[in-house]
């Protein structure tokens, strides 16, 4: 018994374990996260043909809740679905009642990927091959209804890809559904971004749907049919309020599924404003549900499509325009079957007012469009019945488009008569059509039309016999005002006539095309062309004729070109001008051939031809090849009396060059050989009467004639085979030369040979520097010569040799013509400059006038070592050389006064530059013999000049003048950056003055005499600018004179004139003082002063002393004392400023008569004080030489009137 009880206990325990514990265990096992992830998800993936993974999968059937994190579904390596988190709870008891009840659903970060193939299939389409076949259960499940509550989906993203490219994206979508019941009203809130491959993003900020939906489910609810989306048989509902971007709509729909078709009984979309419909769109018809089926039949009616709805629709399509007013109605029918397509309908648009941001709108207009077209692929026919359009502006038809000949075409047999005659033709007529409507098609930053109208008609016809589409143009644009970032056009008219088209669907052509452009009703351009381009092999031909192209065409150029100074001034100088072009070409771009048959360009100005360019023979271009010219390209350029001021227009302002007059005549042949990198230029060029200013250089009435033959190879080498040049002035030849040369570009080496055939005195007029040209005095010159010059910039090598022969050289001062020979032989390397020989000689009547030779070996810093320089001369006639130069002023006129107020910027800059290269060490020896100046002055010069570390020193510097040795030495430090310190000393004894007087004063002076017994001077300073000299210059001068007789003509020297001034004043005032002539002493003095003033006597002294000290910007006269027999004593004191202002006191004792005089003014215009001179003269001399009665007369008389009268007698110079 006990044993049985024990067995029963064991059996009961086993039953309890099997019926309770085991299910509990199985429950926990089957709902465990491990089992779900490792077993359930792989099985579900195998069933659906996908791979399913999740980081967390929590299923709680008792709580009716499912939580999934990081869900990923993929197939064949492509991701289909990704979810960050899904939390789902359902009503278990409702499900047992055959109701689908979702209590809450929250999902976030949902990404859905749809891949659509070219055949229309996608990864969400049903595919029975990928799922295991199962037999449908015999009993149906039968559902009564559904309810969804608390549905919240955040960050929903959907991407539809077609052919590897993204087609449509839904980004950041959010969906909220508080409750959705079958057959009851529900509210759905949606927000997100719709991104299409074309057009702009559509952002839905808050879209709400209030709808009533009824869905009938298939009674045989089979799971595998869920995936193929075949569970819905009928859908109907209304969306009472649907708001999107501020627009409010109502939508009503009713559709019934019939096998593989969806019969759309009604789809009505109404736009509301103030609760009333303002737009109404109705669609009805049948649409195939299968993606592979192409059948569709639809009736469409639109009434009053609002501008806002148009903006919304075009926003989906990426449109840029905005309709501020439009009333659009449409009635049409579209049908599509497997092998045919049919469409017909009519659109009426009234009061269209359309604009675009940043663009000017056209005027409101009405439009009507009709069409009727059918294509039957099975019958291989196209039936084009009707195409027409009208645009009405201001109640007149501004644009008409119509099909003039309805056509039927079958491509089954293209040779049938029906097909041969298939040539539908579209007619287009314009009647003051407002061109501003084109602004809608231009981007905001491009062209904008302010005004403009088009008139005329065009026709486009398709000819089956030629497989061509041809457009005939006969239109006129008038009153066009347009602007763009590049140009602005005002009052432009354009006429176009001719044909353009495409033939055989591959050949583009123009035939008789003529375009005429007018500015303010004046023709400024005419363009004619015939051309054809064969796209199949990129070949064809073209002819271009521009018979008229005038100065007014500049208004059509881009503004940045039109405003270029050179272009504007050139057009002004040519105006009125006409440019004509005639060109004919044929080309085969596939073979890289362009044949230029003809090309001619002609420029006329003021009805005269000034420039022509003509292709001499047919040429072939080979684009894309290194040698892009086959054989040669020859172009001839002719200029006929071309105004050179045109060239002035192209000279940039920075060049500081101006061409004021001149004419150019040229005949130039340009030959391009094998490629444009091998050219030859030959011809003649003649410039007549050119007046050119370049900076301070001026060419006046210059004539130049060139005959040349030049080769240019690879843009790197130029060879002047021959160059013959003649230059002159006013039609008279001044010089001629010939040359040959070779250059490398960029200029690295060159070899130049020049032969000077002739040069005469007219060549002086060709010297561009006006100061030099005016300073040269040459009556006649005949000159020939040869020059050879070569250089290499990479090696820094230069070599030059030249020789010139002057067979005749004469001026007004020379009594005999001279001959000259100049020879140069030099070479320069990177480290040295060798002047092997530079010699120049002058010969007159077989007598040598000058002979100068220079030799040098100069090292180029930073090379180390001593440079040497030699200057030798056996003969120098300074007067002969001087005769060729015209002094600016008289020979003894001093320079203009220094002005310290301002120093030019370039002078300041030069002070801070070191004119001597660093590390230069130079020793220069100068030896000049037989120096003469006229017949009286002869001398020699020798010196040793050393330069080291910037210090230039001449020590000794020996001069011998008429046998008197002058010892000098000096130095200047050029290494100083700001001022250049300098010092100079000189002394000599016993220098005879008569030869100097005779040569400098140019007089006879047989009685002149005198000598400088001793002379010494020394001075020092810093810098050569005016301000530096005033501050830093100091020095002294001492001279002792003996037995001195100064010629009267020396008064022309402004400084020597100071010695004569007191006597000259006395001679001027003698007749103003009554009784002066009654004194014997005064009578002799007055006679002497008159003789001296009339150039019959010299100023004689037995001795003289002169001491000058320079300091504080003044020359102080420390001592100026001259003594003689008749002039007992002459004393001068005071100073002369660097600004040449005078503060001088002169006292002269002539035979006991004292002449005191104060002198002010400047050295150029001295002002002696006449009134003070008379008063002092009377005071110091009256008691000795005047009679008492004369004194009383003077005292009793009007002394003021006397002085006034005397002042008028003497006029300061």
Secondary structure, DSSP 8 states (H G I E B T S, - for coil): -HHHHHHHHHHHHHHHIIIIIHHHHHHHHHTSHHHIIIIIHHHHHHHHTSEEE-SEEEEETTTTEEEEEEEEEEETTEEEEEEEEEEEEE-HHHHHTTEEEEEEEEEEEEEEEEEE-TTS-BTTS--GGGS------SS-----EEEEEEEEEEEEEEEEEETTEEEEEEEEEEEEEEEEETTSEEEEEEEEEEEESSS--EEEEEEEEEEEEEEEE-SS--HHHHHTT--EEEEEEEEEEEEETTEEEEEEEEEEEETTEEEEEEEEEEEEETTEEEEEEEEEEEEE-STT---EEEEEEEE---HHHHHHHHHHTT--EEEEEEEEEEEEEEEE-SSEEEEEEEEEEEEEEEEETTS-----EEEEEEEEEEEETTTTEEEEEEEEEEEEETTEEEEEEEESS-EEEE-SSTTSHHHHT---EEEEEEEEEEGGGGGGGS-TTS-EEEEEEEEEEEEEEEETTTTEEEEEEEEEEEEEEEE-SS-EEEEEEEEEEEEEEEETTTEEEEEEEEEEEEETTEEEEEEEEEEEEETTTTEEEEEEEEEEEBGGGGGGS-HHHHT-HHHHHHHHHH-SEEEEEEEEEEEEGGGTEEEEEEEEEEEEETTEEEEEEEE-S-EEE-TTSSS-EESEEEEEEEEEEEETHHHHHTS-GGG-EEEEEEEEEEEEEEEEESSTTEEEEEEEEEEEEEEEEETTEEEEEEEEEEEEEEEEETTTEEEEEEEEEEEEETTEEEEEEEEEEEEETTT-EEEEEEEEEEE-GGGGGG-SBHHHHHHB--SEEEEEEEEEEEEETTTTEEEEEEEEEEEEEE-SS-SS-EEEEEEEEEEE-SSEEEEEEEEEEEEETTEEEEEEEEEEEEE-TTS-S-EEEEEEEEEEEHHHHHTTB--SS-TT--------S---HHHHHHHTS-SS-TT-EEEEEEEEEEEEETTTEEEEEEEEEEEETTEEEEEEEEEEETTEEEEEEEEEETT-SS--EEEEEEEEEEEESHHHHHHHH-S--TT-EEEEEEEEEEEEEE-SSHHHHHHH-EEEEEEEEEEEEE-GGGGGSTTTHHHHHHHHHHHHHGGGSTTGGG-HHHHHHHHHHHHHHTTSS-EEEEEEEEEEEEETTEEEEEEEEEE-SSEEEEEEEEEEETT-BEEEEEEEEETTEEEEEEEEEBSSSEEE-HHHHHHHHHHHHHHHHS-HHHHHHHHHS-HHHHHHHHHHH----
